[in-house]
Structure formats: C-alpha cells, structure tokens
Amino acid sequence: MRFNTLSEWLHWQEALHPSAIELGLERVRTVAERLQLLQPKARVVTVAGTNGKGSCVATLEALCLASGVTVGAFTSPHFLRYNERIRINGREVSDQQLCDAFARIDEARGETSLTYFEFGALAALELMQREAVEVMLLEVGLGGRLDAVNIIDADVAVVTSIALDHMDWLGSDLSTIGYEKAGVFRPLKWAICADEQAPASVGDYAHDIGAYWVPMGLSLNARVSADECHWHWQGMSADGRLLQERELPLPGLPLGSVAAAMQAFVLLGYALPEPVAPVLQQLALTGRGQRVQWEQRQLLLDVAHNPAAAELLAKRLRQESAAAIHCVVAMMADKDRTGVLQPLLGQVQSWFVSEIPEMPRSASRQQLQADLLELQERTQVTAFPTVAQALEEAVRVAAPDDLILVMGSFFTVAATLEHCGKSG
C-alpha cells in the first residue's frame, strides 16, 4: 500500500492530477472497467441538479433504511470528515475501508491519472459493490454528462433543479446547463425532473434518447395545502398507476427534491413505507437549514451559494419569528455574490462578512463588504479575517431571541461546525 493513513492518501490525491477538475469519462471509465465496477448488481439512482441534490439523496437513503433496503450513498463535498462522502446503510465508511479502496484503485489505474473527485467516486462504487448493497445512490459532483459518476448507467436518474452556477464549466445559459445535467438520463430508463421551471432542453434530451420522462407538474406533483401546514404528493408507479400521499408534514428539505426522491424510490420497484410521514418528518441534512444551539444563541446554517438557493433561503427566513436576523457570510470569489446577497437584504439586520484564508478562491472580506454596501448603502456590515471571528462577534451582538444565519458556501458552514465543536 502506497500510504497507511487517510490524510496521506488525500494529500497525495490533491496533487496527483494536473487540474482539480477535468470533466470527461474516458480515464475514470478505464480504471472502473479494470476494477469490474461498470455493471453493478445493485439498482442505481443518479442525482444531478444545481441545488437540492444532497436533499434528494438523503430522502432516498431514509426511505431505503425505513424499508429494510440496504443502501450505499456517495455525496460531496464533505464538511469535517472525508468519510462523510461515502455511507453504507447510513454509516460513514471507516478510514481503513477508504485506505484499502484507494490502494486497490491505485494498483488498477497503472499510469492513468485521476482527480481527487474521481478517486472518491471509484472508492464509493468499489465499497458499495464490496458490501453488496441493494441500492446505490450517486450524487453528481459537477454537471452530469461528463461527471465521474456518469460512467454508471442509472436505473433512475433525477435532475433536481436547473439554475445558473459553475458557468465556466457548464455554460452560461439555462438551456445549455440543463442539457449537461440531463446527460445522466439513459434510454429506456426513468428520467425524473423535480424542477417545474426547467428549460425545455432537459425534457428534449430525455425524449431524444428514449428515456421514460417523469416531469414535475405532470406525472409528478408536490402541492402545499391551503393552510401551509401540510403538502400532498402525487406520483406514478412503474406500470402507470396514479399514486398519492396526502396531508404529509412539510419537510425541512426542499419539497421538490423530497417529492422526486419518493418518486424515484417507487420506480426502483419499492412501495413507500406505511406510513411515510414519520420518515419525512425526521429528514435532516448538515448545512441545509440546519439549526444549531451554541453559546445560548440559535444558529441557522445553510450552504446557499447561488441566487436560486438564496431565494429559497429568503423564503425560509420570512417564516422565522426571530426578533432580528444577523448573517455571517463568506463566499467564493467566482460566485454571483450580489445575486446571492440581494434576496436576503430585506430579512437581515446586520452582516458579519469574512473570508476563508485556506481557500484561494475565497472572496476577500473587503469584496463582500463592498458588495453589500453597493446593494444597500446604509447596510450594517462588519468585516473579519475568519468565519470564527465573525461568528464570535455575531454571537456577542445578538440577543437571545435573535437568529444568526451562517451561509455562503460549504466551507463557511464547515468552518462554523468546526468552531462550534459540532460533528454535523
């Protein structure tokens, strides 16, 4: 074995490939073929989308576990531990399992260079196959068509949402981005889209390749009740029968992603747990509307880092009863920063901006401060070198009945969890 510890393996992987991201399937498919990973016996769900992928995977995982179905899940990125990326039956894999998988991949790859993400995707497939899970849940890292997980033909593929993000890689318009994400669909397999406003390119791709198209608003529906306390799900069985679940509790995760997960679970050939409401009521995911109590203050952690996610977050904040909302924010410089901050201006009373020193892509605190002052001249904004310092000041300023929002990126939430000593 090349290395004995997980940290050594990960450090080496970070420097192995010339670029951190290289979209394309040839290299990773070659190694997967040598490892005999390309035709898993498990049923496979691949999940793509701008926002809501992790929520869809988490819902599917919960439905599997509640039904006694063995399941493996691959997601990214992680917050505090790399092990978070690969779960078998709801449990993170161990350091030793990862090291052993990396060693087998390293031996099989020969002279083929792999990225950090590709190593992780192959490790997930290898460990899930070794554990003989019945269902594999694969979350796309970037895009869909050329993402490493797309070497596997999914029995059911889900696109959760389409919005502008990662435009340097995926294209500058929704139609092109939608086409890239729809690349996870397969002929004669189920293709679910949870975004009722998705560009026509998503459905066109599904029809062009002969996938079984299941779009939100037609075969699949999720409607909030008039009292806004419940929601109703409508889907279809594999043989075309109408299915319904009524008076469900509103989940803490995006409704479209939850509804699509329920549909995917049924199309895998399983019946929804009876009753399904308790499963949905317990859904939770690190950094997605996550509540944390720290230093006698309420924190709301959310990884929202594009305008579409920020709009959803602003809608959530409008339902809060807090006396005041303070926001700790750090973002990547290459994101649409003003597009993310704009929807939150009406809800946030004071801002605590920071940067993430260990991230070269991080926006500087001066940039974020300037962004906010440009959007709203009299905004109350204070800048700090680190997320931890910004959080400490927000906690000092906030009253007990205030809410402290932490948002802007996975790295912002991770830094907060680390500082608070939470495992997520």
N, C-alpha and C positions, 0 to 999 in steps of 0.2 A: 504494500500500500504506500502511495506517494507521501501521504500525511496521516498523522494519528489523531488530530483534533479537527473539529468542525471549523473553528476560526481559521486554521491554517488552510483548509480547503477553500473556504470562501475568499480569503485574501488572495490566494493564487488564481482563482477563477476571475476575479475582478480585473486582473492584469493579463490574462491569457489571450483574449481576443483583441484585435486592433481597435475595435469600437465597442462601446457599451451596448448599442442597439444595431443589429443588422437584420432587417426583415428579409425573409426568404426561408424556404423549406428544405433545400437540397442537402445542406450539411447535416442538419438535425435528423432528417429522414434517413440518411445513410447510416448514422450511428444507431438510430432506433431499429432499423432493419437488422443490423448485426446483433442487437440485443433481443430480437424477436418480440418487439413491442407493438408492431403496427396493426395487429389484428387481435385486440383484447377480447376475451370471452365475456367480459362484463358489458352491460348496457352503458352507453356513454351519452352524457349531456354536455355539450359545449356552450358556454355563455359568453357572448360578446356584448358590447354596448358602451356608450360614453359614460353613463352613470348607472348605478344600480346592479352591476354585475355581482358584486360580493353579496348583496342582499338576496339576489336570486339563488345563488349557490347555498347560502346559509339556510334559506327556506327549504330548498330541496333536501339538504342534509338533515334538517329537522324532521321532515316528512319521512325520509328513509328510516331514521333511527326510531321514530314513533311506530313504524310499521314492521320493525324487526328485519329490515333490509340492510345488509352490510354495504358500507359506502366509503369511498375514498374521495377526498376533495383537495384540489390544487387551486390556490388563490395567491394573489400578490397585490401590492408588496406586503412586507411584514412590518410590525410596529416595534417590538422589542426583541423578538427571537426569530431567527430564520425558520425554526421549526414550525412556526405558525402557518407557513405556506402549505404544508402537507399534513392532512389529518386522515387518520384511518378510524372509522367508526366514532368520529367526534373527538378523538385524542390526537394531539400533536405527535408526530414521529420523534424518535429519540435521536440524540447526536450520533450514536453508534450506527443506527439504521441509515442515517444520511451519509456518514463517512463510508460505510460499506457500499452503498449505492453509488456514490461518487467514484469509488475505486473501480467498480465494475464498468461504469461508463468510461472512465479514463482509459481502461485497458481496451475497451471495444472501439474507441474513437481513433486509435492509431495516430496518424498525423492530422486528422481533421480538427480544425479549431472550432470551439464552441463558446458562445457568450455565457455570461453569468445566468441569464434567464433560461437559456437552452439547457444548461446543466440541471437547473431546478425542475424544468418541465420533464426531462428524461428521468430524473430521480423519482418524481411523482408517479410517472407511468410504471416505472420498474418496481417501486414499492407497492403500489396498488395491485399490480399483477402478482407479485410475490405473496401478498396477503389474500389473493383470490376474492376480492370484493365483488359484489353483485352489480354495483353501480359506480361508475367513475364520473365525477363532476369536475370539469376542466374550465377554469376561468381564463379567458384570453388576456394576455398582458397588454398588447397594443394592436389595435385594428381588428384583424380577424383573418383575412385571406392569407396573409403571409406570416402570421404568428405561429410560434413553435407548436402550440397545442393543436394546430390545424392539420398536423400530419395524421391525426386520428379521424376516421370517419364517424361522426356523431350519429347516433340513432335519433336524437332530438337535439336541435340547435335553437338557441334563444338569442335574439337581439333585444336588449332591454330598453335602450334609448339611443337616439341619434342627436348629437349636439356638436358644436364647434369646439374642438380640443385636439392637441397633438397635430396641428395643421401642417407642420413641417414634414411630417411623415405620411399623413393620411389624405391630404388635400385640403383646399381652402373653402370648399362649399359642402353643404349638407348632402347633396346628391352623390358626390364622389366618396365622402366619408361613409355614407350608407352602403354604397356598393362594396367598399372594403370590408365592412363589418358583416355584410350578408355573405361574404366568402366562406363562412363556417357552415352554410347550408349545403345539403347533399341531395342528389337526385333520389326520388322515391323515399325520402325520409322527411320527418316532421320539421317544419320551419316556423317557429313562433316569433312574433314581433309584439312586444309589450308597449310600443310607442304608437299611439293613435295618430300622431302628427308626423310619423316617419316619412322621409322623402319617398317618392314613387320608385326610386332605384332599388330599394330593399325588396319590395314585392315583385318588381320586374325581374330581379335576379332569381328569386325563388321560382317564378313561373317559367323563366327561360331554361332552367336546369331540370324542371320537372319535380321540384320539391312539393311536399304537401303543405300548403300555405295556411297558417293559422294566425291571422292578424287581430290585434286588439280592436274592438269596435265592431267586429263581425262575428267570427266564431268564438271569440274570447271577449268577455266583458267584466269590468270591475266598476261598480257604481256605489257611491256613498249614499246612505239613506238621507232622507229629508232632515232628520234630527241631528245629522252629522256625528252620530254615536256608533253607527254600525256601517257595514258595507255588504254588498251582495256580489257573489261570484257566479259567473256563468262560463262554462266551457263545453268541451265535447269529448266523447270517448273515441277510441280508435276506429270504431265502426260507425261513427257519425251520430250517436245519440246525444241529445242535449243533457247536460249535467248542470245542477245548480246547488249552491250552498248559500243560505240566506241568514241574515242577522249575525254576521260574523263580527268579532271585535276588531276595531281598527288597529292594525299593526304599527309597531314603531319603525318599521322599514317601509321603503317606497311601495305604494299599493300595486303599481304596475308590475314590479319585479316579483312581488309575492303572488299575484294572480298568475303570472306566466310560469312561475315555479310549480304551482298547483296543476296547471295545465300540462306541463312537461312530465310531472310525476304520473299523471293519469295515462299519458300517451306512451310511457315506458311499459304500461301494462299493469299498473298497480291501482288499487282502489284507495281513495283518500281515507285517512284514519277516521273512525267514527267514535266520538265527534272530532272534527278537525279544529274547532275553535280553541281548545286548550293549547294545541301545538302552536297556533298562530299567535296566541296571547303571550307566549314566552319567547318569541323571536327577539333576538338582540344581537348586535354586531359592534365590535370595537370601532369607535370613531365615526359611527353613523347615528347621530342623535343620541350619543351615549351620555348618560348622566353620572357624574362623579361628585361625591361629597368630599371636600378637602378643606382643612382649616376652618371648619364651620361655615363654609360657603358652597353654594351649588354651582357646579361647572357643567356646561353642555359642550361636548366635544364632537366636532364634525369635520370630516376631511374635505368638504366642499372646496373645489379649486377651479371651477369653470362657471360661467354665467348661469347655465341651466341648473346646476346644483345649488348655486347661491339663491336662485329664485325659489326653489323648494325649501331651502333653509329659511328664507324670509317669511314664507307662508307659515312655517312651523313657529317662528318667533312671534307672529301676530296672534297666536293662540296662547302665548305664555302669559301668566298672571304676575310676573315679577315686577317689583316697583321700578326697577331700572335694569337695563342690559348693558354690560361692559364687554368689549370684544378684544381678545388677544389674537393678533393675526400675524402670520409670517407666510410668505408665498414664494414661489419660484419666479424668477425674473421673466421667463419666457411665457408666462401665462397672461391671459387677458385680465390684468389686475383691476382696472377700473370697472370692467364688466362684471367682475365678481363682487367688488365692494359696493357698487351702486345700489343693488336691490336691498342692501342691509342698512342704508343710511337712515331710513325712517324708524328703524327699531332700536338702533344702538345709540346710547347717550355719550359714551366715551370710548376711545380707542387706545390700545396699547400695542404699538407695532414693534416688530423685532425682526431679526434675520437669523439664519441658521448657519453659523460660521463654518461648520464642517461640510456644507453643501456649496460647491462652486456656482451652481445655478441659482442660488438664493438671491432674491431681490434684497437690496440694502434697506435698512430701516429708513434712510433718507428718501429713497424712492417711494416707499409705501406712505410715508408721511406727506410727501409732495402729491401723491395720487389722491389722498383723502382731502387735502386742502384744496386741490383743484376741483374736486367734485362738490365740495361744500366748504365755503371759505371759513366759516366760523366753527368748524368741527373741532371738538376737544380731542386732541391726539398727542400722545407722548411716545417717544422712541427709546428703545432699549437694545443693547447688543445681543441679548439672547432671549429665547422664549421663557426660560426660567425666571429671569429678572422681570420681564413684562408681566408674567403671571403673578409673581410675588407682589408687584405694585397694584395690580388689579384687585387682588385679594385684600390688600390693605385699604384700598379706597372703597370697595363695595360694602354695602350694608347687608345685614343677614338675610333680608328678603329680596335682595338683588340676584341677578343671574349673570354669570361670567361665561361668555361664549368663547371657545377656542377653536379657530378654524383656519383654512387656507391651504393645507396640504397634509399628506400622510406624515410628513416629517414634523410638522407643527404639533400634531396630536401625539406622535411618538415621544417628542421631547417633553410634552406635558405629562404623559403617563410615567415616563422615567423620573421626572422631577417629583411627582406626587407619590412615587413608590408603588404605583398600581401595576398589576400584571395585565390589565385589559380584560 
